């Protein structure tokens, strides 16, 4: 068996529950989501790429990944301080109802709201006042994971594709050239030229390629290809009505 090490780019399958309530909060498996009654048809359920040590998953899960065996299944419990963190009472605030009405929001308990660029959950409503919890949804909760490392990216192109999928959501349409692990060239698909999501993702891609491949140089290439001109069509000969054809006398 091969053990996972920090800096590896691996593909994992997992289910995650809140320990005390057994609430499924995340999964890569469609059947698990269906069984728990939280299946979302807009979500693509499949194993995800993870850069071990990259800080993209909870600390406790990352520590469990490092040293795990590829192909083995594991069950772990992560304390709150190594998951979404401890709850901060200072992040629970009472706010005036008018702040919500200004944004045409009719608050109700359990509703997720965005107030002044902060996301929180409405936990209580009184006369003219709304209590909002701005803690992370899983803050203060111990989490259970069942996970399996399915594979590890071995060749350079596979690593680049996994990083693109991890940071941008897809590697489709990208053309990749890796003359050496220290130098990576990525030709962008047309969609990236206009996608605000890509403008943010590319900086994460660079950081993860430096971490996962020790790349010193990462180049993104935009191509603008002049469309081929359609061949000019010869004008069709004018049709002449029979009565216009000169007759021999």
Protein Blocks (a to p, Z undefined) as FASTA:
>chain_A
ZZddehiacddddddddfklopafbdcbfklmmmnopacfkbccddddddehklpacfkl
mmmmnopaehiacdddddfklmnopadfklpccddfklmmmnopacdehiacdeehiacd
dfbdcehiacddfbdfkgoiacddddddfbdcfblmlmmmmmmmmmnopaghiacddfbf
kbccddddfklmmmmklmmmmmmmmmmmmmmnopabdcdddddddddddddddddddddd
fklpccdZZ
